[in-house]
Amino acid sequence: MDRRRIDAGGRCSHVCLTRGRTVARTREVIFLRLLSLLALSVTFTAEALWAGRPLDTEDTGTIEAGRGELELSLDYATDGADKVGAFRGVFGVGVLPRLEARIEATALLLDVEGEKTRGGIGDSVFGVKYRFLDETDALPAALGSVVLRLPTGDDTRGLGAEGVDVTLLAVLGKAFGPVTLTWNGGYTFVTQERELDTWILAGALEYRVTEAWALVGEVFSTLGADHAPDTAILRVGNVYALTERIKLDAAVGFGMTRDTPDVLVTVGATIALF
């Protein structure tokens, strides 16, 4: 299982759920990201109400300038006998019109076959995204994102990875009535081990059932540029706006390749702070 990018939706560092140092490190990047990295998840529409969780696909929505929100989530991933749990907190703020900044912290609990269960602070994630093109009748909204994974976790205990990873992402989103389609394409530079660089390719579909409830789904994949394993996750979930300031969400994902966790589950809430 990959711990470096769950990433939740970020990626845990060397994931203890792999066999072999190279594979383990790559899975960590993916796992932490899946649990949190691109810690800027997909939204239902470009409107602030739906910005955020529970998908890993990035969306074209940004927090309104001067506003702030907090995302809290519990994430779980399993790869047979190996299991990883994570509690994630993400604080986002609208810096300028169309410009958003976010910082994410994760606490991990690792249960790896043949090893003692351990837990602690994982790697952190800092990201900014800017929507440089608003959606029109003919054109989709377009956004660019830069995300940094910071080595705050203890790599000797499998809670983090050395070095700083840099992810560059391009995002397109277009609404068709109650349905919103989103596409992601990007690249992650693993500065400590460049042979573990990965391409990111993802697509999401959101369907607004009512003003307060929406169904979401995605296929999120990473393709190894060199020696990194290829991963793919099929995820479905829903989001419910409990109030104007509180949104609840839940999703379940299934690994589609040998190097992807078998099952990933996430539940969380997004709270508008100011």
Sequence and secondary structure as in RCSB ss.txt:
>XXXX:A:sequence
MDRRRIDAGGRCSHVCLTRGRTVARTREVIFLRLLSLLALSVTFTAEALWAGRPLDTEDTGTIEAGRGELELSLD
YATDGADKVGAFRGVFGVGVLPRLEARIEATALLLDVEGEKTRGGIGDSVFGVKYRFLDETDALPAALGSVVLRL
PTGDDTRGLGAEGVDVTLLAVLGKAFGPVTLTWNGGYTFVTQERELDTWILAGALEYRVTEAWALVGEVFSTLGA
DHAPDTAILRVGNVYALTERIKLDAAVGFGMTRDTPDVLVTVGATIALF
>XXXX:A:secstr
   S        SS TTSSSHHHHHHHHHHHHHHTTSS S   SSSSGGG S S SS  S    BT EEEEEEEE
EEEETTEEEEEEEEEEEEEEETTEEEEEEEEEEEEE TTS  EEEE  EEEEEEEEEE   SSS EEEEEEEEEE
  S GGGTS  SS EEEEEEEEEEEETTEEEEEEEEEEEETT GGG EEEEEEEEEEESSSSEEEEEEEEEEEES
SSS  EEEEEEEEEEESSSSEEEEEEEEEE STTS SEEEEEEEEEE  
